[in-house]
Amino acid sequence: MLDFAIFAVTFVVVLIITVIYLYPGSSKVTTIPGVEPSDPKDGNLADIFQAGSLHEFLVDLHADHGPIASFWMGEKLVVSIASPGIFEKQAHVFDRPAELFQVFEPVLGSESLLFTNGGAGRQRRSKYDPCFSEEAVGKMCATFQNLSEELAGKWMTMVDDQHIPLCQHMLALALKGILLTLFGVYFKDDKAVLSVRRLLDICCLDMETQVLSGEMPGEGSQREKRFSEAKQKNTGDVQKSNK
């Protein structure tokens, strides 16, 4: 009888603590470990900016809180998973919060698959998936192999102590391979690839600034003009490749 009484009291105490912990008035809205918002409106955006990038922020987040952790993107609670096993358990989830990609809408367009959920999104995804099957991707390997051999040949002509800007070369290799496999021979010309890269850098830097600092370009500002011009020029280059 005494054992039962001890169990009952312990259970009630734990229940009360749990209710208080998860009570709507509390700042703690999830039992998933993570960080509290550093700002009620911007969430952890300032922390992401201070970390240097979203990737570096997440590396630190998971190092401190384990394979599943939470943080705040603005006023939206985000759960990050860094474990293949845990990710597999929720792989059936299809819909994605549009707010996570809102900053990229000016470049991707509102009709992008990233903003399409539900039945319409699943239908479009089923049509896109064959383009990324093992067979389809296998057909693209020759292009990347040729580009890799071409780059390796250039490295062989460099003197032993000459610095190789590896990150820049790898980004250029990946971009040229993607453009060639998606849009064809128009992007065999390195000048066309470099133009796309330069314009993408302008757009990506602006979008990254919006995400990390919350600074939006003012209407009619030089920054807005530069972004719009880069976007239009990039769209024009892609359209040329289809002619």
C-alpha positions as CSV (number, residue, x, y, z in Angstrom):
1,M,0.0,0.0,0.0
2,L,2.8,2.4,0.9
3,D,4.5,1.6,-2.5
4,F,1.4,2.5,-4.3
5,A,1.0,5.7,-2.4
6,I,4.6,6.7,-3.2
7,F,4.0,5.9,-6.9
8,A,0.7,7.9,-7.0
9,V,2.3,11.0,-5.4
10,T,5.3,10.8,-7.7
11,F,3.0,10.4,-10.7
12,V,0.9,13.4,-9.7
13,V,4.0,15.6,-9.1
14,V,5.5,14.7,-12.5
15,L,2.1,15.3,-14.2
16,I,1.9,18.8,-12.6
17,I,5.4,19.6,-13.6
18,T,4.7,18.5,-17.2
19,V,1.5,20.6,-17.4
20,I,3.3,23.7,-16.1
21,Y,6.3,23.0,-18.5
22,L,4.0,22.8,-21.5
23,Y,1.3,25.3,-20.5
24,P,0.5,27.6,-23.4
25,G,1.5,30.6,-21.3
26,S,5.0,29.3,-21.0
27,S,7.8,30.3,-23.4
28,K,8.6,26.6,-23.9
29,V,6.4,25.3,-26.6
30,T,8.1,22.0,-27.4
31,T,9.9,19.3,-25.5
32,I,12.4,19.0,-28.3
33,P,15.8,20.4,-27.0
34,G,17.0,23.5,-28.6
35,V,17.6,27.3,-28.2
36,E,15.1,29.9,-27.2
37,P,14.5,32.8,-29.6
38,S,16.9,35.6,-29.0
39,D,14.3,38.1,-30.4
40,P,10.5,37.7,-30.2
41,K,10.1,38.7,-33.8
42,D,13.3,37.6,-35.6
43,G,13.8,34.4,-33.5
44,N,17.4,33.2,-33.9
45,L,18.2,35.0,-37.1
46,A,20.8,37.1,-35.2
47,D,22.4,33.9,-33.9
48,I,22.5,32.5,-37.4
49,F,24.2,35.7,-38.7
50,Q,26.7,35.6,-35.8
51,A,27.5,31.9,-36.6
52,G,28.4,32.9,-40.1
53,S,25.9,30.7,-42.0
54,L,22.8,28.5,-41.4
55,H,25.0,25.5,-41.8
56,E,27.5,26.6,-39.1
57,F,24.7,27.5,-36.8
58,L,23.1,24.0,-37.2
59,V,26.5,22.3,-36.6
60,D,26.8,24.1,-33.3
61,L,23.1,23.5,-32.5
62,H,23.3,19.8,-32.9
63,A,26.7,19.6,-31.1
64,D,25.0,21.2,-28.0
65,H,21.5,19.6,-28.2
66,G,21.9,16.2,-30.0
67,P,20.6,14.8,-33.3
68,I,17.2,16.5,-33.1
69,A,17.0,20.1,-32.1
70,S,14.8,23.1,-32.4
71,F,15.4,26.8,-33.1
72,W,13.3,29.8,-34.3
73,M,13.3,31.2,-37.9
74,G,11.5,34.4,-37.3
75,E,8.3,33.5,-35.4
76,K,8.3,30.0,-36.8
77,L,9.5,27.1,-34.7
78,V,11.9,24.9,-36.8
79,V,13.0,21.3,-35.9
80,S,16.3,20.3,-37.4
81,I,17.2,16.6,-37.8
82,A,20.8,15.5,-38.1
83,S,20.3,11.7,-37.9
84,P,19.6,9.4,-40.9
85,G,17.6,7.1,-38.6
86,I,15.4,9.8,-37.2
87,F,15.0,11.4,-40.7
88,E,13.8,8.1,-42.1
89,K,11.0,7.9,-39.6
90,Q,9.5,11.2,-40.9
91,A,10.4,10.7,-44.6
92,H,6.7,10.3,-45.5
93,V,6.1,14.0,-44.6
94,F,5.7,15.9,-47.9
95,D,4.3,19.4,-47.3
96,R,6.8,22.1,-46.4
97,P,6.1,25.5,-44.7
98,A,6.3,28.1,-47.5
99,E,7.8,30.6,-45.1
100,L,11.1,28.7,-45.1
101,F,11.6,29.5,-48.8
102,Q,9.8,32.9,-49.0
103,V,13.0,34.8,-49.4
104,F,13.9,32.8,-52.5
105,E,10.6,33.5,-54.3
106,P,11.8,36.5,-56.3
107,V,14.3,34.1,-58.1
108,L,12.5,30.8,-58.0
109,G,9.0,32.2,-58.7
110,S,5.8,31.6,-56.8
111,E,5.0,28.5,-59.0
112,S,8.1,26.7,-57.8
113,L,7.6,23.2,-56.4
114,L,9.0,24.5,-53.1
115,F,5.7,26.4,-52.7
116,T,3.4,23.7,-53.9
117,N,2.0,21.3,-51.3
118,G,-0.8,18.8,-51.1
119,G,-2.1,16.8,-54.1
120,A,-0.8,19.3,-56.7
121,G,2.7,19.1,-55.2
122,R,2.7,15.3,-55.2
123,Q,1.5,15.2,-58.8
124,R,4.3,17.5,-60.0
125,R,6.9,15.7,-57.9
126,S,5.9,12.4,-59.5
127,K,6.6,13.9,-63.0
128,Y,9.9,15.4,-61.9
129,D,11.3,12.3,-60.1
130,P,12.1,10.3,-63.3
131,C,14.5,13.0,-64.4
132,F,16.5,12.2,-61.3
133,S,16.4,8.4,-61.4
134,E,19.5,6.3,-61.3
135,E,19.2,5.8,-65.1
136,A,18.7,9.5,-65.9
137,V,21.5,10.6,-63.6
138,G,23.8,8.0,-65.1
139,K,23.4,9.6,-68.5
140,M,24.8,12.8,-67.0
141,C,27.9,11.3,-65.6
142,A,29.9,11.5,-68.8
143,T,29.5,15.3,-68.8
144,F,30.8,15.6,-65.3
145,Q,33.6,13.1,-66.0
146,N,34.8,15.1,-69.0
147,L,34.7,18.4,-67.1
148,S,36.6,16.8,-64.2
149,E,39.3,15.5,-66.6
150,E,39.5,18.9,-68.2
151,L,40.0,20.6,-64.9
152,A,42.6,18.0,-63.7
153,G,44.5,18.7,-66.9
154,K,44.6,22.4,-66.1
155,W,45.9,21.6,-62.6
156,M,48.7,19.5,-64.1
157,T,50.0,22.5,-66.0
158,M,50.4,24.6,-62.8
159,V,53.7,24.8,-60.9
160,D,54.1,22.8,-57.7
161,D,53.8,25.8,-55.3
162,Q,51.0,27.6,-57.1
163,H,47.9,28.1,-55.1
164,I,44.7,26.3,-56.3
165,P,41.5,28.1,-55.4
166,L,39.8,24.8,-54.8
167,C,36.4,26.1,-53.6
168,Q,36.0,28.4,-56.7
169,H,37.1,25.7,-59.1
170,M,34.7,23.1,-57.6
171,L,31.8,25.6,-57.6
172,A,32.5,26.5,-61.3
173,L,32.8,22.8,-62.2
174,A,29.4,22.0,-60.5
175,L,27.7,24.9,-62.1
176,K,29.0,24.2,-65.6
177,G,28.0,20.5,-65.3
178,I,24.5,21.4,-64.1
179,L,24.0,24.0,-66.8
180,L,25.2,21.7,-69.6
181,T,23.1,18.8,-68.5
182,L,20.0,20.9,-68.0
183,F,20.3,23.4,-70.9
184,G,22.7,22.0,-73.4
185,V,25.6,23.2,-75.5
186,Y,24.9,26.9,-75.1
187,F,26.8,26.6,-71.8
188,K,29.9,25.0,-73.3
189,D,31.1,28.6,-73.6
190,D,32.9,29.5,-70.3
191,K,31.9,33.1,-70.7
192,A,28.2,32.1,-70.5
193,V,28.8,30.1,-67.4
194,L,30.8,32.9,-65.7
195,S,28.0,35.3,-66.5
196,V,25.4,33.0,-64.8
197,R,27.8,32.6,-61.8
198,R,28.3,36.3,-61.4
199,L,24.6,37.1,-61.6
200,L,23.7,34.3,-59.2
201,D,26.3,35.6,-56.7
202,I,24.5,39.0,-56.7
203,C,21.1,37.4,-56.1
204,C,22.3,34.9,-53.5
205,L,24.2,37.5,-51.6
206,D,21.1,39.7,-51.4
207,M,18.9,36.8,-50.3
208,E,21.4,35.7,-47.7
209,T,21.5,39.2,-46.3
210,Q,17.7,39.2,-46.0
211,V,17.7,35.8,-44.2
212,L,20.6,36.6,-41.8
213,S,20.1,40.2,-41.0
214,G,16.4,40.8,-42.0
215,E,17.5,43.8,-44.0
216,M,15.1,44.2,-47.0
217,P,16.1,46.3,-50.0
218,G,14.3,49.6,-50.1
219,E,11.9,50.2,-52.9
220,G,13.7,51.9,-55.8
221,S,17.1,51.6,-54.0
222,Q,20.3,50.8,-55.8
223,R,20.3,47.4,-54.1
224,E,16.8,46.5,-55.4
225,K,17.8,47.7,-58.9
226,R,21.0,45.6,-58.9
227,F,19.0,42.5,-57.8
228,S,16.3,43.0,-60.4
229,E,18.8,43.5,-63.2
230,A,20.8,40.4,-62.2
231,K,17.6,38.3,-62.1
232,Q,16.4,39.5,-65.5
233,K,19.7,39.0,-67.1
234,N,20.0,35.5,-65.7
235,T,16.5,34.6,-67.0
236,G,17.5,35.9,-70.4
237,D,20.6,33.8,-70.5
238,V,18.6,30.6,-69.7
239,Q,16.0,31.5,-72.4
240,K,18.7,31.9,-75.0
241,S,19.9,28.4,-74.3
242,N,16.5,27.0,-75.3
243,K,16.5,28.7,-78.7
